[in-house]
């Protein structure tokens, strides 16, 4: 008779877990249209939590004013400059594409300059590879520029027509960030307590997650911004048109491991050398090699303080995969998922090692206890 209540309790527990899973899935489906602004709001709340705490001390522990002032500071110092830079970049991109359409690059003359400066062996290799047919390359490039101009125009129209959706998502992100700044620490503790794993494992996961967020945004995002700014200043000094556009492009390339900021300053420097701007080309190459590329090695240890333990090849794959899956947010989401994946398996390995060590200590204790009691047992 005692087994029946247990079966009823198990059924009730299984029903509750089923309801919990279904409701959680429905919740995920409902908030999915705002997944990206929610993700960026959460990441921003984590990164600006020190700012919120500093403001909270200034306003003597009043959480609502502290969150509001923090959000106002973020809006003025971060969001407004970002919007201004974005508008200038779009303007420079349109001007650059229009200029290249009206005055296309004379790739034939450029190719002849490079080709004649090569040694005989290199020229023969170029001839065998088929790259000597520069007319076809010129045609393809002109078609690409025409398509690029159309794409920029269509994107501008789509941004204008989707302005309501953009501002709605932007407003949702700011609104959520206010509450995450104010209540994020309490929400984090509640989530840790509710996780169906041991509290020690949940604490480890939370610690690794915060470390990965800090390393991804500070150690990668901030470094990429610095490299983009250095690239922009370098190109301005060298007299390269649309320098701000190329500086922003540098930021995106710097976010991707292996490729890095050299994908912009290296071709720019070589192009300047080939076109006869000798000192400008050498200046860009020297600054890019010794300053822009070295910024990563100098700033990352200062900003992060420790390595995340994620290999560069995994960051590269997850970054590109994240971009292909969810767009721009994949730059951050991909490495975060990779870091949590590696952290989870690392915690599992550490837990097994701790269990094995505890089992060995227990076995040693049993053997010592048995050896200590052996004489008394034989005397009895």
ABEGO torsion letter per residue (X at the ends): XAAAAAAAAAAAAAAAAAAAAAAAAAAAAAAAAAAAAAAAAAAAAAAAAAAAAAAAAAAGGBAAAAAAAAAAAAAAAAAAAAAAAAAAAAAAAAAAAAAAAABBBBAAAAAAAAAAABBAAAAAAAAAAGAABAAAAAAAAAAAAAAAAAAAAAAAAAAAAAAAAAAAAAAAAAAAAAAAAAAAAAAAAAAAAABABBAAAAAAAAAAAAAAAAAAAAAAAAAAAAAAAAAAAAAAAAGBBGAAAAAAAAAAAAABBGAEAAAAAAAAAAAAAAAGBAAAAAAAAAAAAAAAAAAAAAAAAAAAGBBAGBBAAAAAAAAAAAAAAAEAAAAAAAAAAAAAAAAAAAAAAAAAAAAAAAAAAAAAAAAAAAAAAAAAAAAX
